[in-house]
Amino acid sequence: MSALFRRTAARPPQDRLVTLIRKPGCHLCDDAQTVIEKVCADLGVPWEQKDISQDRELHDKYWEQIPVVLVDGEQHTFWRVNEQRLRRALTE
């Protein structure tokens, strides 16, 4: 079978990590956190949050996109978090 069509096995949920990059007083960040908490709780996926006001590198990279969601260190989305899309990313 061609490598193009070969699927890799899904990683166990406990081996995944969702990171919410946010800033204080951001209502979109609060909305994103609500979705992340629900999806991660349902799937048993750990998650963390990072504050761009406390990290210059994150601020410089993401300040125009807040909130930003990373899945396993890779940017998944920004501004609005779609529950179904996040769930799919964590289960495929």
PyMOL Python script that loads the backbone (N, CA, C, O; Angstrom):
from pymol import cmd

cmd.read_pdbstr("""\
ATOM      1  N   MET A   1       0.842  -1.176   0.000  1.00  0.00           N
ATOM      2  CA  MET A   1       0.000   0.000   0.000  1.00  0.00           C
ATOM      3  C   MET A   1       0.886   1.239   0.000  1.00  0.00           C
ATOM      4  O   MET A   1       1.905   1.278   0.690  1.00  0.00           O
ATOM      5  N   SER A   2       0.511   2.218  -0.750  1.00  0.00           N
ATOM      6  CA  SER A   2       1.252   3.471  -0.830  1.00  0.00           C
ATOM      7  C   SER A   2       1.249   4.176   0.521  1.00  0.00           C
ATOM      8  O   SER A   2       0.253   4.148   1.244  1.00  0.00           O
ATOM      9  N   ALA A   3       2.360   4.801   0.850  1.00  0.00           N
ATOM     10  CA  ALA A   3       2.459   5.541   2.108  1.00  0.00           C
ATOM     11  C   ALA A   3       1.436   6.670   2.158  1.00  0.00           C
ATOM     12  O   ALA A   3       1.022   7.092   3.238  1.00  0.00           O
ATOM     13  N   LEU A   4       1.033   7.152   0.995  1.00  0.00           N
ATOM     14  CA  LEU A   4       0.054   8.227   0.930  1.00  0.00           C
ATOM     15  C   LEU A   4      -1.279   7.804   1.536  1.00  0.00           C
ATOM     16  O   LEU A   4      -1.974   8.625   2.135  1.00  0.00           O
ATOM     17  N   PHE A   5      -1.640   6.536   1.387  1.00  0.00           N
ATOM     18  CA  PHE A   5      -2.928   6.058   1.855  1.00  0.00           C
ATOM     19  C   PHE A   5      -2.857   5.308   3.177  1.00  0.00           C
ATOM     20  O   PHE A   5      -3.889   4.917   3.722  1.00  0.00           O
ATOM     21  N   ARG A   6      -1.678   5.106   3.687  1.00  0.00           N
ATOM     22  CA  ARG A   6      -1.505   4.378   4.936  1.00  0.00           C
ATOM     23  C   ARG A   6      -1.807   5.311   6.104  1.00  0.00           C
ATOM     24  O   ARG A   6      -1.266   6.414   6.183  1.00  0.00           O
ATOM     25  N   ARG A   7      -2.651   4.873   6.988  1.00  0.00           N
ATOM     26  CA  ARG A   7      -2.984   5.665   8.171  1.00  0.00           C
ATOM     27  C   ARG A   7      -2.142   5.192   9.346  1.00  0.00           C
ATOM     28  O   ARG A   7      -1.866   4.000   9.486  1.00  0.00           O
ATOM     29  N   THR A   8      -1.745   6.115  10.170  1.00  0.00           N
ATOM     30  CA  THR A   8      -1.032   5.742  11.375  1.00  0.00           C
ATOM     31  C   THR A   8      -2.049   5.490  12.479  1.00  0.00           C
ATOM     32  O   THR A   8      -3.153   6.035  12.455  1.00  0.00           O
ATOM     33  N   ALA A   9      -1.676   4.677  13.428  1.00  0.00           N
ATOM     34  CA  ALA A   9      -2.569   4.387  14.539  1.00  0.00           C
ATOM     35  C   ALA A   9      -2.777   5.648  15.377  1.00  0.00           C
ATOM     36  O   ALA A   9      -1.851   6.431  15.590  1.00  0.00           O
ATOM     37  N   ALA A  10      -3.992   5.823  15.839  1.00  0.00           N
ATOM     38  CA  ALA A  10      -4.304   6.971  16.691  1.00  0.00           C
ATOM     39  C   ALA A  10      -3.519   6.858  17.992  1.00  0.00           C
ATOM     40  O   ALA A  10      -3.366   5.772  18.551  1.00  0.00           O
ATOM     41  N   ARG A  11      -3.031   7.992  18.456  1.00  0.00           N
ATOM     42  CA  ARG A  11      -2.323   8.012  19.731  1.00  0.00           C
ATOM     43  C   ARG A  11      -3.323   7.941  20.869  1.00  0.00           C
ATOM     44  O   ARG A  11      -4.411   8.507  20.769  1.00  0.00           O
ATOM     45  N   PRO A  12      -2.976   7.258  21.944  1.00  0.00           N
ATOM     46  CA  PRO A  12      -3.876   7.215  23.106  1.00  0.00           C
ATOM     47  C   PRO A  12      -4.100   8.634  23.643  1.00  0.00           C
ATOM     48  O   PRO A  12      -3.183   9.454  23.616  1.00  0.00           O
ATOM     49  N   PRO A  13      -5.301   8.926  24.127  1.00  0.00           N
ATOM     50  CA  PRO A  13      -5.609  10.279  24.604  1.00  0.00           C
ATOM     51  C   PRO A  13      -4.631  10.813  25.644  1.00  0.00           C
ATOM     52  O   PRO A  13      -4.287  11.995  25.629  1.00  0.00           O
ATOM     53  N   GLN A  14      -4.187   9.946  26.545  1.00  0.00           N
ATOM     54  CA  GLN A  14      -3.279  10.421  27.594  1.00  0.00           C
ATOM     55  C   GLN A  14      -1.919  10.835  27.042  1.00  0.00           C
ATOM     56  O   GLN A  14      -1.146  11.492  27.739  1.00  0.00           O
ATOM     57  N   ASP A  15      -1.613  10.458  25.787  1.00  0.00           N
ATOM     58  CA  ASP A  15      -0.353  10.850  25.156  1.00  0.00           C
ATOM     59  C   ASP A  15      -0.485  12.139  24.349  1.00  0.00           C
ATOM     60  O   ASP A  15       0.488  12.592  23.746  1.00  0.00           O
ATOM     61  N   ARG A  16      -1.666  12.729  24.331  1.00  0.00           N
ATOM     62  CA  ARG A  16      -1.911  13.968  23.603  1.00  0.00           C
ATOM     63  C   ARG A  16      -1.787  15.130  24.577  1.00  0.00           C
ATOM     64  O   ARG A  16      -1.801  14.928  25.791  1.00  0.00           O
ATOM     65  N   LEU A  17      -1.667  16.339  24.054  1.00  0.00           N
ATOM     66  CA  LEU A  17      -1.672  17.531  24.903  1.00  0.00           C
ATOM     67  C   LEU A  17      -2.279  18.689  24.132  1.00  0.00           C
ATOM     68  O   LEU A  17      -1.868  18.998  23.013  1.00  0.00           O
ATOM     69  N   VAL A  18      -3.262  19.320  24.750  1.00  0.00           N
ATOM     70  CA  VAL A  18      -3.871  20.529  24.191  1.00  0.00           C
ATOM     71  C   VAL A  18      -3.343  21.705  24.996  1.00  0.00           C
ATOM     72  O   VAL A  18      -3.327  21.672  26.226  1.00  0.00           O
ATOM     73  N   THR A  19      -2.913  22.742  24.291  1.00  0.00           N
ATOM     74  CA  THR A  19      -2.418  23.955  24.939  1.00  0.00           C
ATOM     75  C   THR A  19      -3.266  25.125  24.481  1.00  0.00           C
ATOM     76  O   THR A  19      -3.436  25.346  23.282  1.00  0.00           O
ATOM     77  N   LEU A  20      -3.797  25.872  25.433  1.00  0.00           N
ATOM     78  CA  LEU A  20      -4.530  27.098  25.150  1.00  0.00           C
ATOM     79  C   LEU A  20      -3.611  28.268  25.438  1.00  0.00           C
ATOM     80  O   LEU A  20      -3.164  28.453  26.570  1.00  0.00           O
ATOM     81  N   ILE A  21      -3.333  29.050  24.422  1.00  0.00           N
ATOM     82  CA  ILE A  21      -2.525  30.259  24.597  1.00  0.00           C
ATOM     83  C   ILE A  21      -3.505  31.416  24.654  1.00  0.00           C
ATOM     84  O   ILE A  21      -4.266  31.649  23.715  1.00  0.00           O
ATOM     85  N   ARG A  22      -3.477  32.134  25.759  1.00  0.00           N
ATOM     86  CA  ARG A  22      -4.497  33.144  26.033  1.00  0.00           C
ATOM     87  C   ARG A  22      -3.903  34.382  26.661  1.00  0.00           C
ATOM     88  O   ARG A  22      -2.698  34.458  26.900  1.00  0.00           O
ATOM     89  N   LYS A  23      -4.759  35.352  26.926  1.00  0.00           N
ATOM     90  CA  LYS A  23      -4.352  36.548  27.656  1.00  0.00           C
ATOM     91  C   LYS A  23      -5.461  36.912  28.627  1.00  0.00           C
ATOM     92  O   LYS A  23      -6.613  36.532  28.419  1.00  0.00           O
ATOM     93  N   PRO A  24      -5.134  37.638  29.678  1.00  0.00           N
ATOM     94  CA  PRO A  24      -6.135  38.028  30.672  1.00  0.00           C
ATOM     95  C   PRO A  24      -7.213  38.932  30.049  1.00  0.00           C
ATOM     96  O   PRO A  24      -6.929  39.753  29.177  1.00  0.00           O
ATOM     97  N   GLY A  25      -8.453  38.756  30.523  1.00  0.00           N
ATOM     98  CA  GLY A  25      -9.544  39.619  30.107  1.00  0.00           C
ATOM     99  C   GLY A  25     -10.072  39.363  28.708  1.00  0.00           C
ATOM    100  O   GLY A  25     -10.777  40.207  28.154  1.00  0.00           O
ATOM    101  N   CYS A  26      -9.752  38.234  28.131  1.00  0.00           N
ATOM    102  CA  CYS A  26     -10.133  37.911  26.749  1.00  0.00           C
ATOM    103  C   CYS A  26     -11.367  37.012  26.767  1.00  0.00           C
ATOM    104  O   CYS A  26     -11.288  35.864  27.205  1.00  0.00           O
ATOM    105  N   HIS A  27     -12.510  37.526  26.294  1.00  0.00           N
ATOM    106  CA  HIS A  27     -13.735  36.720  26.323  1.00  0.00           C
ATOM    107  C   HIS A  27     -13.674  35.557  25.341  1.00  0.00           C
ATOM    108  O   HIS A  27     -14.265  34.509  25.604  1.00  0.00           O
ATOM    109  N   LEU A  28     -12.973  35.709  24.212  1.00  0.00           N
ATOM    110  CA  LEU A  28     -12.807  34.592  23.286  1.00  0.00           C
ATOM    111  C   LEU A  28     -11.963  33.491  23.927  1.00  0.00           C
ATOM    112  O   LEU A  28     -12.179  32.305  23.675  1.00  0.00           O
ATOM    113  N   CYS A  29     -11.010  33.889  24.751  1.00  0.00           N
ATOM    114  CA  CYS A  29     -10.175  32.918  25.466  1.00  0.00           C
ATOM    115  C   CYS A  29     -11.024  32.126  26.457  1.00  0.00           C
ATOM    116  O   CYS A  29     -10.853  30.915  26.598  1.00  0.00           O
ATOM    117  N   ASP A  30     -11.929  32.805  27.137  1.00  0.00           N
ATOM    118  CA  ASP A  30     -12.824  32.118  28.072  1.00  0.00           C
ATOM    119  C   ASP A  30     -13.713  31.116  27.328  1.00  0.00           C
ATOM    120  O   ASP A  30     -13.926  29.998  27.796  1.00  0.00           O
ATOM    121  N   ASP A  31     -14.227  31.529  26.165  1.00  0.00           N
ATOM    122  CA  ASP A  31     -15.055  30.629  25.353  1.00  0.00           C
ATOM    123  C   ASP A  31     -14.248  29.411  24.900  1.00  0.00           C
ATOM    124  O   ASP A  31     -14.731  28.279  24.953  1.00  0.00           O
ATOM    125  N   ALA A  32     -13.017  29.659  24.455  1.00  0.00           N
ATOM    126  CA  ALA A  32     -12.148  28.565  24.005  1.00  0.00           C
ATOM    127  C   ALA A  32     -11.871  27.606  25.156  1.00  0.00           C
ATOM    128  O   ALA A  32     -11.888  26.390  24.964  1.00  0.00           O
ATOM    129  N   GLN A  33     -11.620  28.133  26.334  1.00  0.00           N
ATOM    130  CA  GLN A  33     -11.332  27.290  27.488  1.00  0.00           C
ATOM    131  C   GLN A  33     -12.518  26.390  27.819  1.00  0.00           C
ATOM    132  O   GLN A  33     -12.330  25.226  28.174  1.00  0.00           O
ATOM    133  N   THR A  34     -13.724  26.914  27.708  1.00  0.00           N
ATOM    134  CA  THR A  34     -14.917  26.111  27.978  1.00  0.00           C
ATOM    135  C   THR A  34     -14.984  24.904  27.044  1.00  0.00           C
ATOM    136  O   THR A  34     -15.265  23.791  27.487  1.00  0.00           O
ATOM    137  N   VAL A  35     -14.728  25.120  25.760  1.00  0.00           N
ATOM    138  CA  VAL A  35     -14.757  24.030  24.785  1.00  0.00           C
ATOM    139  C   VAL A  35     -13.638  23.030  25.072  1.00  0.00           C
ATOM    140  O   VAL A  35     -13.866  21.820  25.066  1.00  0.00           O
ATOM    141  N   ILE A  36     -12.441  23.531  25.322  1.00  0.00           N
ATOM    142  CA  ILE A  36     -11.288  22.661  25.586  1.00  0.00           C
ATOM    143  C   ILE A  36     -11.527  21.816  26.832  1.00  0.00           C
ATOM    144  O   ILE A  36     -11.264  20.614  26.828  1.00  0.00           O
ATOM    145  N   GLU A  37     -12.022  22.437  27.891  1.00  0.00           N
ATOM    146  CA  GLU A  37     -12.288  21.681  29.123  1.00  0.00           C
ATOM    147  C   GLU A  37     -13.269  20.548  28.862  1.00  0.00           C
ATOM    148  O   GLU A  37     -13.064  19.434  29.345  1.00  0.00           O
ATOM    149  N   LYS A  38     -14.324  20.810  28.111  1.00  0.00           N
ATOM    150  CA  LYS A  38     -15.341  19.797  27.834  1.00  0.00           C
ATOM    151  C   LYS A  38     -14.766  18.653  27.008  1.00  0.00           C
ATOM    152  O   LYS A  38     -14.908  17.488  27.377  1.00  0.00           O
ATOM    153  N   VAL A  39     -14.119  18.979  25.892  1.00  0.00           N
ATOM    154  CA  VAL A  39     -13.587  17.948  25.000  1.00  0.00           C
ATOM    155  C   VAL A  39     -12.509  17.136  25.703  1.00  0.00           C
ATOM    156  O   VAL A  39     -12.517  15.907  25.631  1.00  0.00           O
ATOM    157  N   CYS A  40     -11.595  17.795  26.372  1.00  0.00           N
ATOM    158  CA  CYS A  40     -10.507  17.084  27.040  1.00  0.00           C
ATOM    159  C   CYS A  40     -11.022  16.206  28.174  1.00  0.00           C
ATOM    160  O   CYS A  40     -10.509  15.107  28.381  1.00  0.00           O
ATOM    161  N   ALA A  41     -12.017  16.668  28.904  1.00  0.00           N
ATOM    162  CA  ALA A  41     -12.603  15.846  29.967  1.00  0.00           C
ATOM    163  C   ALA A  41     -13.287  14.613  29.372  1.00  0.00           C
ATOM    164  O   ALA A  41     -13.149  13.509  29.898  1.00  0.00           O
ATOM    165  N   ASP A  42     -14.015  14.803  28.284  1.00  0.00           N
ATOM    166  CA  ASP A  42     -14.706  13.678  27.641  1.00  0.00           C
ATOM    167  C   ASP A  42     -13.728  12.621  27.149  1.00  0.00           C
ATOM    168  O   ASP A  42     -14.003  11.425  27.241  1.00  0.00           O
ATOM    169  N   LEU A  43     -12.578  13.066  26.624  1.00  0.00           N
ATOM    170  CA  LEU A  43     -11.627  12.151  25.989  1.00  0.00           C
ATOM    171  C   LEU A  43     -10.469  11.726  26.892  1.00  0.00           C
ATOM    172  O   LEU A  43      -9.690  10.847  26.525  1.00  0.00           O
ATOM    173  N   GLY A  44     -10.352  12.340  28.067  1.00  0.00           N
ATOM    174  CA  GLY A  44      -9.240  12.025  28.953  1.00  0.00           C
ATOM    175  C   GLY A  44      -7.914  12.587  28.474  1.00  0.00           C
ATOM    176  O   GLY A  44      -6.855  12.013  28.729  1.00  0.00           O
ATOM    177  N   VAL A  45      -7.979  13.718  27.775  1.00  0.00           N
ATOM    178  CA  VAL A  45      -6.777  14.352  27.225  1.00  0.00           C
ATOM    179  C   VAL A  45      -6.320  15.460  28.177  1.00  0.00           C
ATOM    180  O   VAL A  45      -7.131  16.299  28.567  1.00  0.00           O
ATOM    181  N   PRO A  46      -5.049  15.480  28.555  1.00  0.00           N
ATOM    182  CA  PRO A  46      -4.563  16.575  29.393  1.00  0.00           C
ATOM    183  C   PRO A  46      -4.500  17.878  28.593  1.00  0.00           C
ATOM    184  O   PRO A  46      -4.327  17.869  27.374  1.00  0.00           O
ATOM    185  N   TRP A  47      -4.645  18.995  29.308  1.00  0.00           N
ATOM    186  CA  TRP A  47      -4.526  20.290  28.649  1.00  0.00           C
ATOM    187  C   TRP A  47      -3.862  21.262  29.612  1.00  0.00           C
ATOM    188  O   TRP A  47      -3.834  21.054  30.824  1.00  0.00           O
ATOM    189  N   GLU A  48      -3.333  22.321  29.036  1.00  0.00           N
ATOM    190  CA  GLU A  48      -2.662  23.360  29.815  1.00  0.00           C
ATOM    191  C   GLU A  48      -2.997  24.705  29.191  1.00  0.00           C
ATOM    192  O   GLU A  48      -3.483  24.780  28.062  1.00  0.00           O
ATOM    193  N   GLN A  49      -2.730  25.759  29.938  1.00  0.00           N
ATOM    194  CA  GLN A  49      -2.892  27.087  29.376  1.00  0.00           C
ATOM    195  C   GLN A  49      -1.636  27.899  29.620  1.00  0.00           C
ATOM    196  O   GLN A  49      -0.947  27.732  30.626  1.00  0.00           O
ATOM    197  N   LYS A  50      -1.356  28.782  28.677  1.00  0.00           N
ATOM    198  CA  LYS A  50      -0.206  29.665  28.787  1.00  0.00           C
ATOM    199  C   LYS A  50      -0.678  31.086  28.520  1.00  0.00           C
ATOM    200  O   LYS A  50      -1.527  31.323  27.660  1.00  0.00           O
ATOM    201  N   ASP A  51      -0.117  32.020  29.267  1.00  0.00           N
ATOM    202  CA  ASP A  51      -0.507  33.428  29.212  1.00  0.00           C
ATOM    203  C   ASP A  51       0.527  34.199  28.394  1.00  0.00           C
ATOM    204  O   ASP A  51       1.703  34.234  28.758  1.00  0.00           O
ATOM    205  N   ILE A  52       0.098  34.821  27.286  1.00  0.00           N
ATOM    206  CA  ILE A  52       1.066  35.540  26.449  1.00  0.00           C
ATOM    207  C   ILE A  52       1.660  36.751  27.154  1.00  0.00           C
ATOM    208  O   ILE A  52       2.723  37.233  26.765  1.00  0.00           O
ATOM    209  N   SER A  53       0.983  37.249  28.191  1.00  0.00           N
ATOM    210  CA  SER A  53       1.548  38.399  28.908  1.00  0.00           C
ATOM    211  C   SER A  53       2.719  37.979  29.803  1.00  0.00           C
ATOM    212  O   SER A  53       3.439  38.830  30.327  1.00  0.00           O
ATOM    213  N   GLN A  54       2.908  36.668  29.976  1.00  0.00           N
ATOM    214  CA  GLN A  54       3.996  36.148  30.798  1.00  0.00           C
ATOM    215  C   GLN A  54       5.113  35.510  29.978  1.00  0.00           C
ATOM    216  O   GLN A  54       6.101  35.033  30.538  1.00  0.00           O
ATOM    217  N   ASP A  55       4.959  35.502  28.642  1.00  0.00           N
ATOM    218  CA  ASP A  55       5.926  34.820  27.787  1.00  0.00           C
ATOM    219  C   ASP A  55       6.142  35.630  26.519  1.00  0.00           C
ATOM    220  O   ASP A  55       5.282  35.659  25.638  1.00  0.00           O
ATOM    221  N   ARG A  56       7.283  36.283  26.430  1.00  0.00           N
ATOM    222  CA  ARG A  56       7.576  37.184  25.310  1.00  0.00           C
ATOM    223  C   ARG A  56       7.554  36.458  23.964  1.00  0.00           C
ATOM    224  O   ARG A  56       7.044  36.997  22.982  1.00  0.00           O
ATOM    225  N   GLU A  57       8.094  35.256  23.909  1.00  0.00           N
ATOM    226  CA  GLU A  57       8.130  34.498  22.659  1.00  0.00           C
ATOM    227  C   GLU A  57       6.715  34.187  22.164  1.00  0.00           C
ATOM    228  O   GLU A  57       6.414  34.361  20.983  1.00  0.00           O
ATOM    229  N   LEU A  58       5.850  33.727  23.069  1.00  0.00           N
ATOM    230  CA  LEU A  58       4.461  33.449  22.689  1.00  0.00           C
ATOM    231  C   LEU A  58       3.747  34.727  22.276  1.00  0.00           C
ATOM    232  O   LEU A  58       2.963  34.725  21.327  1.00  0.00           O
ATOM    233  N   HIS A  59       4.016  35.813  22.983  1.00  0.00           N
ATOM    234  CA  HIS A  59       3.410  37.097  22.650  1.00  0.00           C
ATOM    235  C   HIS A  59       3.782  37.519  21.232  1.00  0.00           C
ATOM    236  O   HIS A  59       2.917  37.892  20.439  1.00  0.00           O
ATOM    237  N   ASP A  60       5.060  37.457  20.923  1.00  0.00           N
ATOM    238  CA  ASP A  60       5.523  37.870  19.602  1.00  0.00           C
ATOM    239  C   ASP A  60       4.959  36.990  18.491  1.00  0.00           C
ATOM    240  O   ASP A  60       4.692  37.473  17.390  1.00  0.00           O
ATOM    241  N   LYS A  61       4.779  35.718  18.770  1.00  0.00           N
ATOM    242  CA  LYS A  61       4.320  34.783  17.751  1.00  0.00           C
ATOM    243  C   LYS A  61       2.806  34.808  17.551  1.00  0.00           C
ATOM    244  O   LYS A  61       2.332  34.675  16.423  1.00  0.00           O
ATOM    245  N   TYR A  62       2.032  34.979  18.646  1.00  0.00           N
ATOM    246  CA  TYR A  62       0.590  34.765  18.569  1.00  0.00           C
ATOM    247  C   TYR A  62      -0.291  35.958  18.941  1.00  0.00           C
ATOM    248  O   TYR A  62      -1.512  35.807  18.932  1.00  0.00           O
ATOM    249  N   TRP A  63       0.243  37.114  19.263  1.00  0.00           N
ATOM    250  CA  TRP A  63      -0.574  38.167  19.854  1.00  0.00           C
ATOM    251  C   TRP A  63      -1.751  38.596  18.989  1.00  0.00           C
ATOM    252  O   TRP A  63      -2.749  39.069  19.532  1.00  0.00           O
ATOM    253  N   GLU A  64      -1.681  38.455  17.674  1.00  0.00           N
ATOM    254  CA  GLU A  64      -2.801  38.845  16.808  1.00  0.00           C
ATOM    255  C   GLU A  64      -3.827  37.735  16.645  1.00  0.00           C
ATOM    256  O   GLU A  64      -4.875  37.961  16.041  1.00  0.00           O
ATOM    257  N   GLN A  65      -3.557  36.545  17.164  1.00  0.00           N
ATOM    258  CA  GLN A  65      -4.436  35.402  16.935  1.00  0.00           C
ATOM    259  C   GLN A  65      -5.127  34.891  18.194  1.00  0.00           C
ATOM    260  O   GLN A  65      -5.884  33.923  18.113  1.00  0.00           O
ATOM    261  N   ILE A  66      -4.906  35.479  19.308  1.00  0.00           N
ATOM    262  CA  ILE A  66      -5.403  34.982  20.592  1.00  0.00           C
ATOM    263  C   ILE A  66      -6.922  34.829  20.578  1.00  0.00           C
ATOM    264  O   ILE A  66      -7.613  35.713  20.072  1.00  0.00           O
ATOM    265  N   PRO A  67      -7.455  33.751  21.110  1.00  0.00           N
ATOM    266  CA  PRO A  67      -6.765  32.593  21.652  1.00  0.00           C
ATOM    267  C   PRO A  67      -6.264  31.660  20.547  1.00  0.00           C
ATOM    268  O   PRO A  67      -6.834  31.583  19.459  1.00  0.00           O
ATOM    269  N   VAL A  68      -5.200  30.972  20.864  1.00  0.00           N
ATOM    270  CA  VAL A  68      -4.620  29.983  19.959  1.00  0.00           C
ATOM    271  C   VAL A  68      -4.656  28.629  20.670  1.00  0.00           C
ATOM    272  O   VAL A  68      -4.375  28.529  21.864  1.00  0.00           O
ATOM    273  N   VAL A  69      -5.007  27.600  19.912  1.00  0.00           N
ATOM    274  CA  VAL A  69      -5.034  26.249  20.464  1.00  0.00           C
ATOM    275  C   VAL A  69      -3.989  25.413  19.732  1.00  0.00           C
ATOM    276  O   VAL A  69      -3.974  25.348  18.503  1.00  0.00           O
ATOM    277  N   LEU A  70      -3.117  24.775  20.512  1.00  0.00           N
ATOM    278  CA  LEU A  70      -2.127  23.857  19.975  1.00  0.00           C
ATOM    279  C   LEU A  70      -2.540  22.437  20.348  1.00  0.00           C
ATOM    280  O   LEU A  70      -3.033  22.194  21.449  1.00  0.00           O
ATOM    281  N   VAL A  71      -2.337  21.517  19.435  1.00  0.00           N
ATOM    282  CA  VAL A  71      -2.519  20.100  19.724  1.00  0.00           C
ATOM    283  C   VAL A  71      -1.167  19.452  19.504  1.00  0.00           C
ATOM    284  O   VAL A  71      -0.638  19.443  18.393  1.00  0.00           O
ATOM    285  N   ASP A  72      -0.622  18.913  20.572  1.00  0.00           N
ATOM    286  CA  ASP A  72       0.703  18.292  20.534  1.00  0.00           C
ATOM    287  C   ASP A  72       1.758  19.260  19.996  1.00  0.00           C
ATOM    288  O   ASP A  72       2.653  18.869  19.246  1.00  0.00           O
ATOM    289  N   GLY A  73       1.636  20.529  20.394  1.00  0.00           N
ATOM    290  CA  GLY A  73       2.631  21.536  20.037  1.00  0.00           C
ATOM    291  C   GLY A  73       2.454  22.166  18.666  1.00  0.00           C
ATOM    292  O   GLY A  73       3.207  23.070  18.303  1.00  0.00           O
ATOM    293  N   GLU A  74       1.472  21.705  17.895  1.00  0.00           N
ATOM    294  CA  GLU A  74       1.217  22.249  16.558  1.00  0.00           C
ATOM    295  C   GLU A  74      -0.063  23.072  16.587  1.00  0.00           C
ATOM    296  O   GLU A  74      -1.046  22.679  17.214  1.00  0.00           O
ATOM    297  N   GLN A  75      -0.048  24.220  15.903  1.00  0.00           N
ATOM    298  CA  GLN A  75      -1.228  25.079  15.907  1.00  0.00           C
ATOM    299  C   GLN A  75      -2.417  24.355  15.280  1.00  0.00           C
ATOM    300  O   GLN A  75      -2.349  23.862  14.154  1.00  0.00           O
ATOM    301  N   HIS A  76      -3.492  24.307  16.032  1.00  0.00           N
ATOM    302  CA  HIS A  76      -4.732  23.668  15.585  1.00  0.00           C
ATOM    303  C   HIS A  76      -5.718  24.719  15.079  1.00  0.00           C
ATOM    304  O   HIS A  76      -6.310  24.554  14.012  1.00  0.00           O
ATOM    305  N   THR A  77      -5.893  25.791  15.837  1.00  0.00           N
ATOM    306  CA  THR A  77      -6.849  26.835  15.465  1.00  0.00           C
ATOM    307  C   THR A  77      -6.544  28.104  16.233  1.00  0.00           C
ATOM    308  O   THR A  77      -5.687  28.127  17.117  1.00  0.00           O
ATOM    309  N   PHE A  78      -7.263  29.163  15.879  1.00  0.00           N
ATOM    310  CA  PHE A  78      -7.190  30.409  16.637  1.00  0.00           C
ATOM    311  C   PHE A  78      -8.539  31.098  16.586  1.00  0.00           C
ATOM    312  O   PHE A  78      -9.398  30.744  15.778  1.00  0.00           O
ATOM    313  N   TRP A  79      -8.722  32.081  17.450  1.00  0.00           N
ATOM    314  CA  TRP A  79      -9.941  32.861  17.651  1.00  0.00           C
ATOM    315  C   TRP A  79     -11.097  32.038  18.181  1.00  0.00           C
ATOM    316  O   TRP A  79     -11.459  32.187  19.349  1.00  0.00           O
ATOM    317  N   ARG A  80     -11.685  31.185  17.378  1.00  0.00           N
ATOM    318  CA  ARG A  80     -12.838  30.382  17.817  1.00  0.00           C
ATOM    319  C   ARG A  80     -12.488  28.892  17.738  1.00  0.00           C
ATOM    320  O   ARG A  80     -11.860  28.437  16.782  1.00  0.00           O
ATOM    321  N   VAL A  81     -12.904  28.153  18.755  1.00  0.00           N
ATOM    322  CA  VAL A  81     -12.618  26.720  18.812  1.00  0.00           C
ATOM    323  C   VAL A  81     -13.894  25.957  18.471  1.00  0.00           C
ATOM    324  O   VAL A  81     -14.928  26.133  19.115  1.00  0.00           O
ATOM    325  N   ASN A  82     -13.806  25.117  17.459  1.00  0.00           N
ATOM    326  CA  ASN A  82     -14.929  24.275  17.061  1.00  0.00           C
ATOM    327  C   ASN A  82     -14.810  22.947  17.793  1.00  0.00           C
ATOM    328  O   ASN A  82     -13.822  22.228  17.643  1.00  0.00           O
ATOM    329  N   GLU A  83     -15.830  22.629  18.589  1.00  0.00           N
ATOM    330  CA  GLU A  83     -15.780  21.423  19.419  1.00  0.00           C
ATOM    331  C   GLU A  83     -15.589  20.156  18.586  1.00  0.00           C
ATOM    332  O   GLU A  83     -14.751  19.322  18.929  1.00  0.00           O
ATOM    333  N   GLN A  84     -16.337  19.999  17.515  1.00  0.00           N
ATOM    334  CA  GLN A  84     -16.248  18.791  16.701  1.00  0.00           C
ATOM    335  C   GLN A  84     -14.881  18.667  16.045  1.00  0.00           C
ATOM    336  O   GLN A  84     -14.320  17.573  15.982  1.00  0.00           O
ATOM    337  N   ARG A  85     -14.342  19.773  15.558  1.00  0.00           N
ATOM    338  CA  ARG A  85     -13.027  19.745  14.908  1.00  0.00           C
ATOM    339  C   ARG A  85     -11.931  19.372  15.907  1.00  0.00           C
ATOM    340  O   ARG A  85     -11.038  18.589  15.584  1.00  0.00           O
ATOM    341  N   LEU A  86     -11.997  19.928  17.115  1.00  0.00           N
ATOM    342  CA  LEU A  86     -11.005  19.599  18.138  1.00  0.00           C
ATOM    343  C   LEU A  86     -11.130  18.127  18.538  1.00  0.00           C
ATOM    344  O   LEU A  86     -10.127  17.427  18.676  1.00  0.00           O
ATOM    345  N   ARG A  87     -12.347  17.675  18.718  1.00  0.00           N
ATOM    346  CA  ARG A  87     -12.570  16.272  19.084  1.00  0.00           C
ATOM    347  C   ARG A  87     -11.999  15.339  18.009  1.00  0.00           C
ATOM    348  O   ARG A  87     -11.350  14.342  18.325  1.00  0.00           O
ATOM    349  N   ARG A  88     -12.243  15.672  16.748  1.00  0.00           N
ATOM    350  CA  ARG A  88     -11.733  14.863  15.633  1.00  0.00           C
ATOM    351  C   ARG A  88     -10.207  14.851  15.628  1.00  0.00           C
ATOM    352  O   ARG A  88      -9.591  13.804  15.425  1.00  0.00           O
ATOM    353  N   ALA A  89      -9.599  16.013  15.851  1.00  0.00           N
ATOM    354  CA  ALA A  89      -8.127  16.094  15.861  1.00  0.00           C
ATOM    355  C   ALA A  89      -7.528  15.227  16.962  1.00  0.00           C
ATOM    356  O   ALA A  89      -6.426  14.701  16.804  1.00  0.00           O
ATOM    357  N   LEU A  90      -8.230  15.076  18.055  1.00  0.00           N
ATOM    358  CA  LEU A  90      -7.714  14.315  19.187  1.00  0.00           C
ATOM    359  C   LEU A  90      -8.001  12.817  19.097  1.00  0.00           C
ATOM    360  O   LEU A  90      -7.411  12.029  19.837  1.00  0.00           O
ATOM    361  N   THR A  91      -8.886  12.425  18.212  1.00  0.00           N
ATOM    362  CA  THR A  91      -9.245  11.006  18.112  1.00  0.00           C
ATOM    363  C   THR A  91      -8.768  10.352  16.819  1.00  0.00           C
ATOM    364  O   THR A  91      -8.921   9.142  16.653  1.00  0.00           O
ATOM    365  N   GLU A  92      -8.206  11.111  15.922  1.00  0.00           N
ATOM    366  CA  GLU A  92      -7.706  10.519  14.667  1.00  0.00           C
ATOM    367  C   GLU A  92      -6.223  10.289  14.741  1.00  0.00           C
ATOM    368  O   GLU A  92      -5.626   9.799  13.782  1.00  0.00           O
TER     369      GLU A  92
END
""", "prot")
cmd.dss("prot")
cmd.show_as("cartoon", "prot")
cmd.util.cbc("prot")
cmd.orient("prot")
